[in-house]
Amino acid sequence: MIQRLREELLFIVVLIGLTGMALFMAAGYPFNARLMPQVVSSAVMFLLIVEGVLTIRRFRALHSVDGTKVNGEHVGNAGIEPIWGAKFRRTAPYLAWLAALYLGIYLIGLIASAAIFTVAFCRLVGKMRWFATLTGTVLLMAALFGLAEAFNMHWPVGYFFDPFR
């Protein structure tokens, strides 16, 4: 169990490092461009710290109830525990979805990627009905186009559709 706790905390620290790097990189952007990455990175870092504290508290509460030692002994069968722990197993598919979205944004642009991603994620992961999926996608597209018009924003067009490459 100690091994699992260490792996979960290591994963949380790696994610905090990644969001910290995003926070640091965004500091060099103009104000309007850095606002969103800084707000999201700060919120994610705060939530990861809360998750780390809750993970430690759950671990201590579990061991104080069943009387096992918390002094570094490994409890359970070490061969069954995964290398990166349960949090990574639960999180990896969502990180893959996010990586696929970013790859889609790079290749075909934000608008097309957001529409494809929303339909695929809602249908495959969310198990939503077609009506709800398409309604959500249409509302997302309306919001993206509305923001683009209201604030004169230019969404990324992607590698394949970039006229200047």
Secondary structure as UniProt FT lines:
FT   HELIX           2..26
FT   TURN            27..28
FT   HELIX           31..66
FT   TURN            78..80
FT   HELIX           85..108
FT   HELIX           110..124
FT   HELIX           130..151
FT   TURN            159..161
FT   TURN            163..164
//
